[in-house]
Amino acid sequence: MAKRPVFIPLAKSDHLVKEVLVDFEWSPGFAPIQKKKNVAALHAAAERRNLSPLLEISTKSEELLGQRLSAFSLKVETDIGEISLEAAFQGSKVFQKGGPFTDIYGRDARGAKKDPRIKESGRLIGFNYFGQEWPLVPKTAFYDWLYLSALSPHKEYLKKLFAYKGFTDIEFNPNKSINCQARTCALLVSLLKLEALDDALRSQKDFIDMVSSDSFKKEHSAELRQGNLGL
C-alpha cells in the first residue's frame, strides 16, 4: 500500500488548498505503464471517498490537459527568452557553496533537474531569479509563483480545470519533497475562482501575502518546518 495526496481547491481566501492523503495499492516499477496503473489506482481509491473527478498533473496523465500542465512541459517568458519552468527553478537555486547557476536556464527540463551541482553545493539557502531574491519561507512560494506566472496568460482556457474536484501527481511523495505541481494547480484554480490571480501576481509581496498562510496547511507541515524534506 502507498499514500499519496489529493489536492482540493477550496477557493477560500483564508484556506486555498486542502490536502487529503489517500491509501491505494501500489504497483512497483519505473516503467510508464506501472506509473499509469498507480494513477488509476489512486483515482479509484479517491473516488470511493467521493473525491472525483480528479486530474493527474504530470507527463503520466491520461489526459492531454494534465500532461500540458506538467512543470516539465511548461515554459516561462524571461529577459533571455522563453525557458523551461524546471530550468528556471533549478537554475535560480542559491546554495551555501554556490549559485545561482544561471547557465542551467539554457537546459531542457530533465537536464536542468539532473545537473550535479544541485546535489553537490550544500544546503539550499534561497533563490535568485534574474536578480530578484526569494526566501525559503513560505516553503513553496517561488515554485508556485513561477508556475502561476507561466499559466497566467491562459486564464480563460484554464477554467476547464473547474470541472475537477482535485488534482494529483503520482511522482510526488510528501515524505521526500515539498513542491508539487498538483498542489500548485489546485492553488491556481482557487485563485481563478476568487478572481484573484492577477492581484496575487502583481508583486512579490502581494503573492507571498496571499499564499503564505496556505504553505503550512498540509498534513506534512510539521516535517516541513523541521526541515526534513528536500525541494
C-alpha positions in Angstrom: 0.0 0.0 0.0 1.0 3.6 -0.5 -0.3 7.0 0.4 -0.5 10.0 -2.0 -2.2 13.3 -1.6 -5.1 14.7 -3.5 -5.1 18.5 -3.6 -8.5 20.1 -3.5 -9.0 23.8 -4.4 -11.2 25.4 -1.7 -11.4 28.9 -3.1 -11.5 30.4 0.3 -9.4 33.5 0.9 -8.1 32.1 4.3 -7.6 28.5 3.0 -6.9 28.0 -0.7 -5.9 24.3 -0.9 -6.8 21.3 1.1 -4.7 18.1 1.1 -6.2 14.7 1.6 -4.0 11.6 1.8 -5.4 8.5 0.1 -4.3 4.9 0.6 -4.1 2.7 -2.5 -2.5 -0.4 -3.9 1.0 0.4 -5.3 2.3 -1.3 -8.4 6.2 -1.2 -8.2 8.4 -0.4 -11.1 9.6 2.5 -13.1 8.0 1.8 -16.5 5.4 4.3 -17.6 2.7 1.7 -17.7 3.3 1.0 -14.0 3.0 4.6 -13.1 -0.2 4.9 -15.1 -1.5 1.9 -13.1 -0.7 3.7 -9.9 -2.6 6.8 -11.2 -5.6 4.7 -11.9 -5.4 3.0 -8.5 -5.1 6.3 -6.7 -8.0 7.9 -8.5 -10.2 4.8 -7.9 -9.4 4.9 -4.2 -10.1 8.6 -4.1 -13.4 8.1 -5.9 -14.5 5.7 -3.1 -14.1 8.7 -0.8 -16.2 11.0 -3.1 -13.0 12.7 -4.4 -13.9 12.6 -8.1 -13.3 13.5 -10.9 -9.5 14.1 -10.5 -6.9 15.2 -12.9 -3.4 13.8 -12.8 -0.9 16.7 -13.4 2.2 15.0 -14.8 3.6 13.5 -18.0 1.9 10.3 -16.9 -1.6 11.7 -17.1 -4.1 10.0 -19.4 -5.4 13.5 -20.3 -3.6 15.9 -22.6 -4.6 18.8 -20.3 -2.8 17.1 -17.4 0.3 16.4 -19.5 0.4 20.0 -20.7 0.2 21.3 -17.1 3.2 19.3 -16.0 6.1 21.5 -14.9 8.3 19.6 -17.3 6.1 20.8 -20.2 5.7 24.5 -19.2 7.8 27.5 -20.3 8.3 30.9 -18.7 9.0 34.2 -20.5 12.2 35.8 -19.3 14.7 38.6 -20.3 16.6 36.0 -22.2 13.6 34.5 -24.0 11.4 31.5 -23.2 12.9 28.9 -20.9 11.8 25.7 -19.3 10.0 26.2 -16.0 12.1 23.5 -14.4 15.3 25.1 -15.7 14.1 28.4 -14.2 13.5 26.8 -10.9 16.7 24.8 -10.7 18.9 27.5 -12.1 17.7 30.0 -9.6 18.7 28.0 -6.5 21.3 29.5 -4.2 23.3 27.1 -2.0 25.9 27.5 0.7 28.6 26.7 -1.8 27.4 28.4 -4.9 24.5 29.5 -7.1 22.5 30.7 -8.8 23.8 28.5 -11.7 22.2 30.5 -14.4 23.7 28.5 -17.2 21.0 25.9 -16.3 18.5 28.3 -17.8 19.5 27.1 -21.2 18.8 23.4 -20.4 15.7 21.4 -21.0 13.7 20.3 -18.0 15.4 16.9 -17.5 18.9 18.3 -18.0 18.2 21.1 -15.5 17.0 18.7 -12.8 19.9 16.3 -13.2 22.7 19.0 -13.0 25.1 17.6 -10.4 25.7 21.0 -8.8 22.1 20.8 -7.5 23.1 17.9 -5.2 26.8 18.9 -4.5 26.6 22.6 -3.5 25.5 22.3 0.1 22.3 23.4 1.8 19.8 25.4 -0.1 19.5 28.9 1.3 17.2 30.7 -1.2 16.5 31.6 -4.8 17.8 34.4 -7.1 15.7 34.8 -10.2 17.2 37.4 -12.6 18.3 39.5 -9.5 15.0 39.0 -7.6 15.7 37.2 -4.3 13.1 34.7 -3.0 13.2 33.3 0.6 12.7 29.6 1.5 9.7 30.6 3.6 6.9 30.4 2.6 8.1 26.9 1.5 6.6 26.7 -1.9 6.3 30.4 -2.8 8.9 30.7 -5.5 7.9 27.5 -7.3 4.2 28.5 -7.1 5.0 31.9 -8.4 6.9 30.5 -11.4 4.2 28.0 -12.2 1.3 30.5 -11.9 3.2 33.2 -13.9 3.7 30.7 -16.7 0.0 30.0 -16.8 -1.4 33.4 -16.2 -1.8 34.4 -19.9 -4.2 31.4 -20.3 -6.7 32.1 -17.6 -9.8 31.6 -19.8 -8.6 28.3 -21.2 -7.7 27.1 -17.7 -11.3 27.5 -16.5 -11.6 23.9 -17.9 -10.0 22.9 -14.6 -13.2 23.9 -12.7 -14.7 20.6 -13.8 -12.3 18.7 -11.5 -12.7 18.0 -7.8 -9.0 17.8 -7.2 -5.5 17.1 -8.6 -2.8 14.5 -8.2 0.8 14.0 -9.1 1.8 10.3 -8.9 5.5 11.2 -8.8 5.1 13.4 -5.7 6.0 11.7 -2.3 5.2 14.1 0.6 7.8 12.3 2.7 10.5 13.3 0.3 9.6 16.5 -1.4 7.9 19.9 -0.8 7.0 21.4 -4.2 4.2 19.7 -6.1 2.7 20.7 -9.4 -0.7 19.2 -8.5 -0.9 21.4 -5.4 0.1 24.5 -7.4 -2.6 23.6 -9.9 -5.2 23.5 -7.1 -3.9 26.8 -5.9 -4.3 28.2 -9.5 -7.9 27.0 -9.5 -8.7 28.6 -6.2 -7.2 31.9 -7.3 -9.1 31.8 -10.6 -12.4 31.1 -8.8 -11.7 34.0 -6.5 -10.7 36.2 -9.5 -7.6 36.9 -7.6 -4.8 35.5 -9.8 -3.8 38.9 -11.3 -3.8 40.5 -7.8 -1.6 37.7 -6.5 0.9 38.1 -9.3 1.0 41.9 -9.1 4.2 41.9 -7.0 6.3 39.5 -5.0 5.0 40.9 -1.7 1.3 40.6 -2.9 2.0 37.0 -3.9 3.6 36.0 -0.7 1.0 37.7 1.4 -1.8 35.9 -0.5 -0.4 32.3 -0.4 1.8 32.2 2.7 -0.8 31.0 5.1 -1.5 28.0 2.9 2.1 26.9 2.7 1.8 25.2 6.0 -1.8 23.9 5.9 -0.6 20.5 4.8 -0.6 17.2 6.6 3.2 17.1 6.4 3.6 20.7 7.6 5.4 19.6 10.8 8.0 17.8 8.8 8.4 20.8 6.5 9.1 23.1 9.5 11.7 20.7 10.8 13.5 20.9 7.5 13.4 17.2 6.9 12.3 17.4 3.3 14.0 18.3 0.0 13.0 20.7 -2.7 
